[in-house]
Amino acid sequence: MAAPTEQRIAVPIDDPNADTEWNDILRKHGIIPEKPPSPTPMIEEAILEARRLAHENRLEGKDLDELDELEDEEDEAFLEQYRQRRLQELTALQKKSKHGTVYPISKPEYSREVTEASEEGPVFVNLTSSSGNVESRVLSQLWRQAAQEYGEIKFCEMRASQAIEGYPDKNCPTILVYNKGDIVKQIVTLMTVGGVRMGMSEIDKLLIEVGAIRDNDMRAMKRMRDAEDAEEERLANKGIKSSSDRAKRDDDDDWD
């Protein structure tokens, strides 16, 4: 007589992840897998760690004037520690600040002023439009501001048609970033960086992306904080205006 074939009994399972006595029995006999550990403790731990780091770094990026404004809110020894750090950063920046202006260059100077100079650090080149289109004028103004703020970084500018014969004016402005003799970043027109609305925040992001400044550079962080504060104020004013408009409509309805 042939041995009976093994038959698997279908066990009713409502929800294998539910914490029930029946599921505990099924897990014990290997009918359903063990319930995976809850991610909640890990999420809570990550949130607590993020809050701890945010609290420890709450003064990062603040300049000396902003630190002075916090004298009544922060521990004096803690503030003094950050003041000394800021003074050291400012001293280091002043020592490295050897540019501070935009260098207008010609084609014969290009190799020396850009390619060779990039062996010492990133060099940013703005190839401008011959016709002086709006985006070229916007970037030229930002280039001057960036050169003043980031004196340790070299900013150059020249007509695109002088740099590359036949270069299309529609591709201007073009940003070229050199480092160690090579082009490491190229941006053709301002379409991907805000267009004519491009501002210093986009310049900051570019500098950080190519490693010209650190992501916690106090100049970039201050600008980012100012933008966040301005946006919060705008939203708050918008909320106040909306409430005022609703109240006015309600008053008008009462007179109908």
Accessible surface in RSA format (square Angstrom, percent):
REM  Atomic radii and reference values for relative SASA: ProtOr
REM  Chains: A
REM  Algorithm: Lee & Richards
REM  Probe-radius: 1.40
REM  Slices: 20
REM RES _ NUM      All-atoms   Total-Side   Main-Chain    Non-polar    All polar
REM                ABS   REL    ABS   REL    ABS   REL    ABS   REL    ABS   REL
RES MET A   1   242.17 125.4 152.25 100.8  89.91 214.1 129.52 110.1 112.64 149.2
RES ALA A   2    90.54  83.2  64.28  99.2  26.25  59.7  74.73 105.2  15.81  41.9
RES ALA A   3    85.77  78.9  61.28  94.6  24.50  55.7  66.54  93.7  19.24  51.0
RES PRO A   4   126.83  92.4  99.46  90.7  27.37  99.5 110.46  91.2  16.37 101.7
RES THR A   5   118.30  84.1  98.09  99.4  20.21  48.2  81.71 109.7  36.60  55.3
RES GLU A   6   175.67 100.9 136.38 103.2  39.29  93.6  58.85 113.8 116.82  95.4
RES GLN A   7   154.18  86.2 130.53  95.4  23.65  56.3  37.81  80.5 116.37  88.3
RES ARG A   8   209.21  87.8 171.95  87.7  37.26  88.7  76.79 104.9 132.41  80.3
RES ILE A   9   143.29  81.5 127.89  95.3  15.40  37.1 132.35  95.3  10.94  29.7
RES ALA A  10    97.11  89.3  68.66 106.0  28.45  64.7  77.94 109.8  19.17  50.8
RES VAL A  11    42.37  27.9  24.38  22.1  17.99  43.4  25.37  22.0  17.00  46.1
RES PRO A  12   103.80  75.7  89.97  82.0  13.84  50.3 101.59  83.9   2.22  13.8
RES ILE A  13    66.91  38.1  36.44  27.1  30.47  73.4  36.53  26.3  30.37  82.4
RES ASP A  14   151.43 106.1 114.27 113.7  37.16  87.9  39.18  92.2 112.26 112.0
RES ASP A  15    70.57  49.4  67.89  67.6   2.68   6.3  25.13  59.2  45.44  45.3
RES PRO A  16    60.66  44.2  58.22  53.1   2.44   8.9  58.22  48.1   2.44  15.1
RES ASN A  17    84.70  58.4  80.86  78.1   3.84   9.2  18.98  45.7  65.72  63.5
RES ALA A  18    30.53  28.1  22.28  34.4   8.25  18.8  30.53  43.0   0.00   0.0
RES ASP A  19   118.37  82.9  83.00  82.6  35.37  83.6  37.85  89.1  80.52  80.3
RES THR A  20    61.60  43.8  54.05  54.8   7.56  18.0  59.08  79.4   2.52   3.8
RES GLU A  21   140.30  80.6 129.53  98.0  10.77  25.6  48.41  93.6  91.90  75.0
RES TRP A  22   120.13  48.2 116.38  56.3   3.75   8.8 114.89  61.3   5.24   8.5
RES ASN A  23     4.61   3.2   4.61   4.5   0.00   0.0   0.00   0.0   4.61   4.5
RES ASP A  24    82.50  57.8  75.07  74.7   7.44  17.6  26.35  62.0  56.16  56.0
RES ILE A  25    74.15  42.2  73.54  54.8   0.61   1.5  74.08  53.3   0.07   0.2
RES LEU A  26     2.89   1.6   2.89   2.1   0.00   0.0   2.89   2.0   0.00   0.0
RES ARG A  27    23.54   9.9  15.32   7.8   8.23  19.6   9.92  13.6  13.63   8.3
RES LYS A  28   173.95  84.9 137.44  84.3  36.50  86.9  89.91  80.9  84.04  89.5
RES HIS A  29   126.33  69.0  94.97  66.0  31.36  80.2  70.73  72.9  55.60  64.7
RES GLY A  30    60.70  74.9   0.00   N/A  60.70  74.9  30.95  84.9  29.74  66.6
RES ILE A  31    66.73  38.0  47.27  35.2  19.46  46.9  47.91  34.5  18.82  51.1
RES ILE A  32     9.13   5.2   5.68   4.2   3.44   8.3   6.99   5.0   2.14   5.8
RES PRO A  33   111.38  81.2  95.66  87.2  15.72  57.1 107.45  88.7   3.93  24.4
RES GLU A  34   128.69  73.9 112.29  85.0  16.40  39.1  62.55 121.0  66.14  54.0
RES LYS A  35    88.19  43.0  68.12  41.8  20.07  47.8  46.74  42.1  41.46  44.2
RES PRO A  36    91.68  66.8  80.00  72.9  11.68  42.4  85.72  70.8   5.96  37.0
RES PRO A  37   116.89  85.2  96.53  88.0  20.36  74.0 107.63  88.9   9.26  57.6
RES SER A  38    64.83  54.8  48.12  64.2  16.71  38.5  42.93  91.4  21.90  30.7
RES PRO A  39    76.76  55.9  76.76  70.0   0.00   0.0  76.76  63.4   0.00   0.0
RES THR A  40    68.74  48.9  68.12  69.1   0.62   1.5  41.96  56.4  26.79  40.5
RES PRO A  41    81.92  59.7  75.06  68.4   6.85  24.9  77.78  64.2   4.14  25.7
RES MET A  42   121.12  62.7 114.79  76.0   6.33  15.1  75.40  64.1  45.73  60.6
RES ILE A  43    96.18  54.7  93.17  69.4   3.00   7.2  96.15  69.2   0.03   0.1
RES GLU A  44    97.00  55.7  95.23  72.0   1.77   4.2  32.79  63.4  64.21  52.4
RES GLU A  45   120.01  68.9 117.28  88.7   2.73   6.5  41.10  79.5  78.91  64.4
RES ALA A  46    61.78  56.8  49.85  76.9  11.94  27.2  57.24  80.6   4.55  12.0
RES ILE A  47    78.07  44.4  75.09  55.9   2.98   7.2  78.07  56.2   0.00   0.0
RES LEU A  48   112.17  62.5 108.16  77.4   4.01  10.1 108.40  76.1   3.77  10.2
RES GLU A  49    74.35  42.7  71.72  54.3   2.63   6.3  38.44  74.4  35.91  29.3
RES ALA A  50    59.69  54.9  49.68  76.7  10.01  22.8  55.17  77.7   4.51  12.0
RES ARG A  51   159.73  67.1 151.61  77.3   8.12  19.3  55.79  76.3 103.94  63.0
RES ARG A  52   110.13  46.2 101.45  51.7   8.68  20.7  68.25  93.3  41.87  25.4
RES LEU A  53    76.09  42.4  76.09  54.4   0.00   0.0  76.09  53.4   0.00   0.0
RES ALA A  54    66.46  61.1  49.13  75.8  17.33  39.4  59.50  83.8   6.96  18.4
RES HIS A  55   112.42  61.4 106.90  74.3   5.52  14.1  74.37  76.6  38.05  44.3
RES GLU A  56    79.66  45.7  73.27  55.4   6.40  15.2  30.78  59.5  48.89  39.9
RES ASN A  57    73.01  50.3  64.60  62.4   8.41  20.3  11.74  28.2  61.27  59.2
RES ARG A  58    79.43  33.4  58.66  29.9  20.77  49.5  44.27  60.5  35.16  21.3
RES LEU A  59     1.78   1.0   1.78   1.3   0.00   0.0   1.78   1.2   0.00   0.0
RES GLU A  60    32.31  18.5  27.99  21.2   4.31  10.3  12.86  24.9  19.44  15.9
RES GLY A  61     1.04   1.3   0.00   N/A   1.04   1.3   0.18   0.5   0.86   1.9
RES LYS A  62    39.89  19.5  39.89  24.5   0.00   0.0  11.25  10.1  28.64  30.5
RES ASP A  63    40.09  28.1  39.37  39.2   0.72   1.7  25.88  60.9  14.21  14.2
RES LEU A  64    49.22  27.4  47.78  34.2   1.44   3.6  47.78  33.6   1.44   3.9
RES ASP A  65   102.78  72.0  99.62  99.2   3.16   7.5  24.87  58.5  77.90  77.7
RES GLU A  66    34.59  19.9  33.48  25.3   1.11   2.6  18.46  35.7  16.12  13.2
RES LEU A  67     0.00   0.0   0.00   0.0   0.00   0.0   0.00   0.0   0.00   0.0
RES ASP A  68    68.61  48.1  60.40  60.1   8.21  19.4  22.63  53.3  45.98  45.9
RES GLU A  69   132.70  76.2 104.31  78.9  28.39  67.6  46.42  89.8  86.28  70.4
RES LEU A  70    30.00  16.7  30.00  21.5   0.00   0.0  30.00  21.1   0.00   0.0
RES GLU A  71    93.08  53.4  77.69  58.8  15.38  36.6  13.49  26.1  79.59  65.0
RES ASP A  72   147.31 103.2 109.39 108.9  37.92  89.7  35.84  84.3 111.47 111.2
RES GLU A  73   133.81  76.8  96.06  72.7  37.75  89.9  39.81  77.0  94.00  76.7
RES GLU A  74    34.19  19.6  22.38  16.9  11.81  28.1   3.61   7.0  30.58  25.0
RES ASP A  75    93.71  65.6  77.96  77.6  15.75  37.2  37.92  89.2  55.79  55.6
RES GLU A  76    97.57  56.0  93.70  70.9   3.88   9.2  65.83 127.3  31.74  25.9
RES ALA A  77    73.80  67.9  58.70  90.6  15.11  34.4  65.86  92.8   7.94  21.0
RES PHE A  78    50.13  25.1  46.49  28.8   3.64   9.5  49.73  30.2   0.40   1.1
RES LEU A  79     0.00   0.0   0.00   0.0   0.00   0.0   0.00   0.0   0.00   0.0
RES GLU A  80    66.95  38.4  66.95  50.6   0.00   0.0  39.00  75.4  27.95  22.8
RES GLN A  81    98.55  55.1  87.89  64.2  10.67  25.4  36.72  78.2  61.83  46.9
RES TYR A  82     7.04   3.3   7.04   4.0   0.00   0.0   1.15   0.9   5.90   7.3
RES ARG A  83    29.72  12.5  29.72  15.2   0.00   0.0  22.81  31.2   6.91   4.2
RES GLN A  84    82.47  46.1  82.47  60.3   0.00   0.0  32.57  69.3  49.90  37.8
RES ARG A  85    81.76  34.3  79.67  40.6   2.09   5.0  30.17  41.2  51.59  31.3
RES ARG A  86     2.55   1.1   2.55   1.3   0.00   0.0   0.59   0.8   1.96   1.2
RES LEU A  87    79.30  44.2  78.70  56.3   0.60   1.5  78.91  55.4   0.39   1.1
RES GLN A  88   123.47  69.0 114.42  83.6   9.05  21.5  43.33  92.2  80.14  60.8
RES GLU A  89    39.39  22.6  34.66  26.2   4.73  11.3  24.39  47.2  15.01  12.3
RES LEU A  90    60.14  33.5  60.07  43.0   0.08   0.2  60.07  42.2   0.08   0.2
RES THR A  91    64.59  45.9  64.20  65.1   0.39   0.9  40.21  54.0  24.38  36.9
RES ALA A  92    47.38  43.6  42.61  65.8   4.76  10.8  46.83  65.9   0.55   1.5
RES LEU A  93    31.85  17.7  31.61  22.6   0.24   0.6  31.76  22.3   0.09   0.2
RES GLN A  94   133.21  74.5 115.46  84.4  17.74  42.2  42.51  90.5  90.70  68.8
RES LYS A  95   169.57  82.7 132.31  81.2  37.26  88.7  87.07  78.4  82.50  87.9
RES LYS A  96   116.99  57.1 107.97  66.2   9.02  21.5  66.65  60.0  50.34  53.6
RES SER A  97    56.71  47.9  33.84  45.2  22.87  52.7  14.53  30.9  42.17  59.1
RES LYS A  98   135.46  66.1 104.40  64.1  31.06  74.0  82.07  73.9  53.39  56.9
RES HIS A  99    43.98  24.0  20.86  14.5  23.12  59.1  15.15  15.6  28.83  33.5
RES GLY A 100    28.18  34.8   0.00   N/A  28.18  34.8  15.38  42.2  12.80  28.7
RES THR A 101    75.47  53.7  71.88  72.9   3.59   8.5  46.84  62.9  28.63  43.3
RES VAL A 102    24.23  15.9  13.62  12.3  10.61  25.6  13.62  11.8  10.61  28.8
RES TYR A 103    63.00  29.4  62.70  35.7   0.30   0.8  47.29  35.5  15.71  19.4
RES PRO A 104   115.17  83.9  98.39  89.7  16.78  61.0  98.98  81.7  16.19 100.6
RES ILE A 105    13.73   7.8   2.52   1.9  11.21  27.0   5.18   3.7   8.55  23.2
RES SER A 106    45.71  38.6  44.76  59.7   0.95   2.2  37.34  79.5   8.37  11.7
RES LYS A 107   119.09  58.1 109.99  67.5   9.11  21.7  71.82  64.6  47.27  50.3
RES PRO A 108   119.26  86.9  85.05  77.5  34.21 124.4  97.79  80.7  21.46 133.4
RES GLU A 109    58.49  33.6  58.46  44.2   0.03   0.1  11.05  21.4  47.43  38.7
RES TYR A 110    35.75  16.7  35.75  20.3   0.00   0.0  33.42  25.1   2.33   2.9
RES SER A 111    61.77  52.2  59.44  79.3   2.33   5.4  40.57  86.4  21.20  29.7
RES ARG A 112   128.82  54.1 123.90  63.2   4.92  11.7  62.17  85.0  66.65  40.4
RES GLU A 113    37.27  21.4  36.66  27.7   0.61   1.5   6.30  12.2  30.97  25.3
RES VAL A 114     0.00   0.0   0.00   0.0   0.00   0.0   0.00   0.0   0.00   0.0
RES THR A 115    43.11  30.7  42.78  43.4   0.33   0.8  33.52  45.0   9.59  14.5
RES GLU A 116   103.51  59.4  94.21  71.3   9.31  22.2  39.35  76.1  64.17  52.4
RES ALA A 117    25.62  23.6  13.63  21.0  11.99  27.3  21.65  30.5   3.97  10.5
RES SER A 118     0.00   0.0   0.00   0.0   0.00   0.0   0.00   0.0   0.00   0.0
RES GLU A 119    94.48  54.2  83.85  63.4  10.63  25.3  39.20  75.8  55.28  45.1
RES GLU A 120   144.94  83.2 104.34  78.9  40.60  96.7  48.73  94.3  96.21  78.6
RES GLY A 121    22.56  27.8   0.00   N/A  22.56  27.8  21.12  58.0   1.44   3.2
RES PRO A 122    27.85  20.3  24.24  22.1   3.61  13.1  24.24  20.0   3.61  22.5
RES VAL A 123     2.20   1.4   2.20   2.0   0.00   0.0   2.20   1.9   0.00   0.0
RES PHE A 124     0.34   0.2   0.34   0.2   0.00   0.0   0.34   0.2   0.00   0.0
RES VAL A 125     0.00   0.0   0.00   0.0   0.00   0.0   0.00   0.0   0.00   0.0
RES ASN A 126     0.00   0.0   0.00   0.0   0.00   0.0   0.00   0.0   0.00   0.0
RES LEU A 127     1.47   0.8   1.47   1.0   0.00   0.0   1.47   1.0   0.00   0.0
RES THR A 128    13.82   9.8  13.70  13.9   0.12   0.3   7.90  10.6   5.92   8.9
RES SER A 129     3.25   2.7   0.00   0.0   3.25   7.5   0.05   0.1   3.20   4.5
RES SER A 130    55.98  47.3  36.70  49.0  19.28  44.4  32.36  68.9  23.62  33.1
RES SER A 131    89.28  75.4  49.76  66.4  39.52  91.0  54.44 115.9  34.84  48.8
RES GLY A 132    25.76  31.8   0.00   N/A  25.76  31.8  23.15  63.5   2.62   5.9
RES ASN A 133    47.33  32.6  38.75  37.4   8.58  20.7  35.31  85.0  12.02  11.6
RES VAL A 134    78.80  51.9  77.36  70.0   1.44   3.5  77.36  67.2   1.44   3.9
RES GLU A 135    38.49  22.1  37.99  28.7   0.51   1.2  13.83  26.8  24.66  20.1
RES SER A 136     3.36   2.8   3.09   4.1   0.27   0.6   3.36   7.2   0.00   0.0
RES ARG A 137   142.73  59.9 133.60  68.1   9.13  21.7  65.93  90.1  76.81  46.5
RES VAL A 138    32.30  21.3  28.81  26.1   3.49   8.4  31.85  27.7   0.45   1.2
RES LEU A 139     0.00   0.0   0.00   0.0   0.00   0.0   0.00   0.0   0.00   0.0
RES SER A 140    17.06  14.4  16.71  22.3   0.34   0.8  10.25  21.8   6.81   9.5
RES GLN A 141   116.41  65.1 115.21  84.2   1.20   2.9  21.37  45.5  95.04  72.1
RES LEU A 142    15.87   8.8  15.87  11.4   0.00   0.0  15.87  11.1   0.00   0.0
RES TRP A 143     0.59   0.2   0.59   0.3   0.00   0.0   0.59   0.3   0.00   0.0
RES ARG A 144   130.89  55.0 129.18  65.9   1.71   4.1  55.63  76.0  75.26  45.6
RES GLN A 145    72.37  40.5  69.33  50.7   3.04   7.2  22.93  48.8  49.44  37.5
RES ALA A 146     0.00   0.0   0.00   0.0   0.00   0.0   0.00   0.0   0.00   0.0
RES ALA A 147     0.29   0.3   0.28   0.4   0.01   0.0   0.29   0.4   0.00   0.0
RES GLN A 148   133.54  74.7 108.50  79.3  25.04  59.6  29.04  61.8 104.50  79.3
RES GLU A 149    57.41  33.0  40.23  30.4  17.18  40.9  32.13  62.2  25.28  20.6
RES TYR A 150     0.00   0.0   0.00   0.0   0.00   0.0   0.00   0.0   0.00   0.0
RES GLY A 151     3.66   4.5   0.00   N/A   3.66   4.5   0.92   2.5   2.74   6.1
RES GLU A 152    33.60  19.3  14.70  11.1  18.90  45.0  10.47  20.2  23.13  18.9
RES ILE A 153     7.10   4.0   4.84   3.6   2.26   5.5   6.86   4.9   0.25   0.7
RES LYS A 154    21.22  10.4  20.11  12.3   1.11   2.6   7.51   6.8  13.71  14.6
RES PHE A 155     0.46   0.2   0.46   0.3   0.00   0.0   0.46   0.3   0.00   0.0
RES CYS A 156     0.00   0.0   0.00   0.0   0.00   0.0   0.00   0.0   0.00   0.0
RES GLU A 157    41.15  23.6  39.31  29.7   1.84   4.4   5.27  10.2  35.89  29.3
RES MET A 158     9.04   4.7   0.10   0.1   8.94  21.3   9.04   7.7   0.00   0.0
RES ARG A 159   111.17  46.7 109.71  55.9   1.46   3.5  13.22  18.1  97.95  59.4
RES ALA A 160     2.12   1.9   2.12   3.3   0.00   0.0   2.12   3.0   0.00   0.0
RES SER A 161    54.28  45.9  40.55  54.1  13.73  31.6  30.17  64.2  24.12  33.8
RES GLN A 162   100.66  56.3  86.85  63.5  13.82  32.9  34.77  74.0  65.90  50.0
RES ALA A 163    16.24  14.9   4.48   6.9  11.76  26.8   5.28   7.4  10.96  29.0
RES ILE A 164    80.03  45.5  77.56  57.8   2.48   6.0  80.03  57.6   0.00   0.0
RES GLU A 165   161.29  92.6 137.90 104.3  23.39  55.7  52.04 100.7 109.25  89.2
RES GLY A 166    69.64  85.9   0.00   N/A  69.64  85.9  41.71 114.5  27.93  62.5
RES TYR A 167    42.77  20.0  28.10  16.0  14.68  38.2  27.41  20.6  15.36  18.9
RES PRO A 168    54.65  39.8  45.82  41.8   8.82  32.1  54.65  45.1   0.00   0.0
RES ASP A 169    56.46  39.5  48.47  48.2   7.99  18.9  35.85  84.4  20.61  20.6
RES LYS A 170   169.91  82.9 143.46  88.0  26.45  63.0  97.65  87.9  72.26  77.0
RES ASN A 171    39.45  27.2  39.45  38.1   0.00   0.0   0.00   0.0  39.45  38.1
RES CYS A 172     3.76   2.8   0.53   0.6   3.23   7.6   0.00   0.0   3.76   4.1
RES PRO A 173     0.40   0.3   0.00   0.0   0.40   1.5   0.00   0.0   0.40   2.5
RES THR A 174     1.75   1.2   1.75   1.8   0.00   0.0   1.75   2.4   0.00   0.0
RES ILE A 175     0.34   0.2   0.34   0.3   0.00   0.0   0.34   0.2   0.00   0.0
RES LEU A 176    13.52   7.5  13.52   9.7   0.00   0.0  13.52   9.5   0.00   0.0
RES VAL A 177     0.04   0.0   0.04   0.0   0.00   0.0   0.04   0.0   0.00   0.0
RES TYR A 178    21.32  10.0  21.32  12.1   0.00   0.0   7.32   5.5  13.99  17.2
RES ASN A 179    38.54  26.6  36.30  35.1   2.24   5.4   1.15   2.8  37.40  36.1
RES LYS A 180   129.36  63.1 117.49  72.1  11.87  28.3  78.56  70.7  50.79  54.1
RES GLY A 181    20.50  25.3   0.00   N/A  20.50  25.3   7.09  19.5  13.41  30.0
RES ASP A 182    93.59  65.6  91.90  91.5   1.69   4.0  21.84  51.4  71.75  71.6
RES ILE A 183    84.42  48.0  55.60  41.4  28.82  69.5  55.60  40.0  28.82  78.2
RES VAL A 184    77.12  50.7  42.73  38.7  34.39  82.9  50.69  44.0  26.43  71.7
RES LYS A 185    60.05  29.3  54.71  33.6   5.34  12.7  19.77  17.8  40.29  42.9
RES GLN A 186   103.12  57.7  77.53  56.7  25.58  60.9  16.91  36.0  86.21  65.4
RES ILE A 187    14.44   8.2  11.10   8.3   3.33   8.0  14.21  10.2   0.23   0.6
RES VAL A 188    59.08  38.9  44.00  39.8  15.07  36.3  44.00  38.2  15.07  40.9
RES THR A 189    26.28  18.7  26.11  26.5   0.17   0.4  21.53  28.9   4.75   7.2
RES LEU A 190     0.22   0.1   0.22   0.2   0.00   0.0   0.22   0.2   0.00   0.0
RES MET A 191   153.15  79.3 130.10  86.1  23.05  54.9  92.94  79.0  60.21  79.8
RES THR A 192   107.10  76.2  71.60  72.6  35.51  84.6  71.51  96.1  35.59  53.8
RES VAL A 193    28.33  18.6  23.58  21.3   4.75  11.4  28.33  24.6   0.00   0.0
RES GLY A 194    44.12  54.4   0.00   N/A  44.12  54.4  30.90  84.8  13.22  29.6
RES GLY A 195    14.41  17.8   0.00   N/A  14.41  17.8  13.81  37.9   0.60   1.4
RES VAL A 196    82.29  54.1  65.97  59.7  16.31  39.3  65.97  57.3  16.31  44.2
RES ARG A 197   215.90  90.7 187.53  95.6  28.37  67.5  67.40  92.1 148.51  90.0
RES MET A 198    10.41   5.4   0.79   0.5   9.62  22.9   0.98   0.8   9.43  12.5
RES GLY A 199    22.61  27.9   0.00   N/A  22.61  27.9  22.43  61.6   0.18   0.4
RES MET A 200    13.27   6.9   7.62   5.0   5.65  13.5   7.62   6.5   5.65   7.5
RES SER A 201    38.74  32.7  35.58  47.5   3.17   7.3  23.70  50.5  15.04  21.1
RES GLU A 202    46.91  26.9  43.84  33.2   3.07   7.3  10.43  20.2  36.48  29.8
RES ILE A 203     0.83   0.5   0.83   0.6   0.00   0.0   0.83   0.6   0.00   0.0
RES ASP A 204     7.30   5.1   7.30   7.3   0.00   0.0   5.82  13.7   1.48   1.5
RES LYS A 205   133.08  64.9 127.86  78.5   5.22  12.4  84.26  75.8  48.82  52.0
RES LEU A 206     8.87   4.9   6.49   4.6   2.39   6.0   8.40   5.9   0.48   1.3
RES LEU A 207     0.02   0.0   0.02   0.0   0.00   0.0   0.02   0.0   0.00   0.0
RES ILE A 208    56.38  32.1  46.23  34.4  10.15  24.5  46.23  33.3  10.15  27.5
RES GLU A 209   110.62  63.5  75.52  57.1  35.09  83.6  43.40  83.9  67.22  54.9
RES VAL A 210    27.34  18.0   4.63   4.2  22.71  54.7  13.54  11.8  13.79  37.4
RES GLY A 211    57.52  70.9   0.00   N/A  57.52  70.9  29.20  80.1  28.32  63.4
RES ALA A 212    20.22  18.6   0.01   0.0  20.20  46.0   0.97   1.4  19.25  51.0
RES ILE A 213    14.08   8.0   1.45   1.1  12.63  30.4  10.27   7.4   3.81  10.3
RES ARG A 214   142.01  59.6 133.97  68.3   8.04  19.1  71.75  98.1  70.26  42.6
RES ASP A 215   109.59  76.8  90.66  90.2  18.93  44.8  25.30  59.5  84.29  84.1
RES ASN A 216    59.81  41.2  54.12  52.3   5.69  13.7  17.21  41.4  42.60  41.2
RES ASP A 217    11.64   8.2  11.12  11.1   0.52   1.2   0.52   1.2  11.12  11.1
RES MET A 218    20.12  10.4  16.08  10.6   4.04   9.6  14.95  12.7   5.18   6.9
RES ARG A 219    43.60  18.3  34.82  17.8   8.78  20.9  35.39  48.4   8.21   5.0
RES ALA A 220     7.53   6.9   4.56   7.0   2.97   6.8   4.81   6.8   2.72   7.2
RES MET A 221    35.13  18.2  34.33  22.7   0.80   1.9  34.77  29.6   0.36   0.5
RES LYS A 222    69.37  33.8  69.37  42.6   0.00   0.0  36.94  33.3  32.43  34.5
RES ARG A 223    46.77  19.6  43.70  22.3   3.07   7.3  29.48  40.3  17.29  10.5
RES MET A 224   100.30  51.9  95.33  63.1   4.97  11.8  62.06  52.8  38.24  50.7
RES ARG A 225    44.94  18.9  44.71  22.8   0.24   0.6  40.47  55.3   4.47   2.7
RES ASP A 226    64.19  45.0  58.02  57.7   6.17  14.6  27.17  63.9  37.02  36.9
RES ALA A 227    52.23  48.0  39.07  60.3  13.16  29.9  47.14  66.4   5.09  13.5
RES GLU A 228    89.11  51.2  84.25  63.7   4.86  11.6  35.68  69.0  53.43  43.6
RES ASP A 229    84.16  59.0  79.70  79.3   4.46  10.5  27.69  65.2  56.47  56.3
RES ALA A 230    59.35  54.6  50.03  77.2   9.32  21.2  54.54  76.8   4.80  12.7
RES GLU A 231    76.79  44.1  73.56  55.7   3.23   7.7  40.81  78.9  35.99  29.4
RES GLU A 232   114.65  65.8 108.95  82.4   5.69  13.6  40.15  77.7  74.49  60.8
RES GLU A 233   108.01  62.0 103.04  78.0   4.97  11.8  32.41  62.7  75.59  61.7
RES ARG A 234   121.54  51.0 115.78  59.0   5.76  13.7  68.24  93.3  53.31  32.3
RES LEU A 235    90.21  50.2  81.82  58.5   8.39  21.1  82.19  57.7   8.02  21.6
RES ALA A 236    56.08  51.6  41.90  64.7  14.18  32.2  53.73  75.7   2.35   6.2
RES ASN A 237    78.76  54.3  73.85  71.4   4.91  11.8  25.41  61.2  53.34  51.6
RES LYS A 238   123.74  60.4 118.33  72.6   5.41  12.9  72.85  65.6  50.90  54.2
RES GLY A 239    36.53  45.1   0.00   N/A  36.53  45.1  34.60  94.9   1.94   4.3
RES ILE A 240   119.16  67.8 114.61  85.4   4.56  11.0 117.56  84.7   1.61   4.4
RES LYS A 241   133.30  65.0 129.08  79.2   4.22  10.0  99.22  89.3  34.08  36.3
RES SER A 242    42.01  35.5  37.91  50.6   4.10   9.5  19.57  41.7  22.45  31.4
RES SER A 243    54.45  46.0  49.52  66.1   4.93  11.4  31.31  66.7  23.14  32.4
RES SER A 244    67.47  57.0  56.88  75.9  10.59  24.4  27.94  59.5  39.53  55.4
RES ASP A 245    50.91  35.7  48.92  48.7   1.99   4.7  12.66  29.8  38.25  38.1
RES ARG A 246   123.37  51.8 122.70  62.5   0.67   1.6  48.61  66.4  74.76  45.3
RES ALA A 247    53.53  49.2  48.11  74.3   5.41  12.3  52.79  74.3   0.74   2.0
RES LYS A 248   131.63  64.2 127.96  78.5   3.68   8.8  95.61  86.1  36.03  38.4
RES ARG A 249   134.72  56.6 133.71  68.2   1.02   2.4  65.02  88.9  69.71  42.2
RES ASP A 250    84.10  58.9  82.47  82.1   1.64   3.9  24.50  57.7  59.60  59.4
RES ASP A 251    81.44  57.0  80.33  80.0   1.11   2.6  20.60  48.5  60.84  60.7
RES ASP A 252    69.09  48.4  65.90  65.6   3.20   7.6  25.95  61.1  43.14  43.0
RES ASP A 253    89.60  62.8  78.09  77.7  11.51  27.2  25.27  59.5  64.32  64.2
RES ASP A 254   116.82  81.8  83.17  82.8  33.64  79.6  30.46  71.7  86.35  86.1
RES TRP A 255   222.86  89.4 192.43  93.1  30.43  71.4 169.66  90.5  53.19  86.3
RES ASP A 256   150.33 105.3  85.20  84.8  65.13 154.0  64.48 151.8  85.85  85.6
END  Absolute sums over single chains surface
CHAIN  1 A    17327.9      14546.6       2781.2       9655.6       7672.3
END  Absolute sums over all chains
TOTAL         17327.9      14546.6       2781.2       9655.6       7672.3
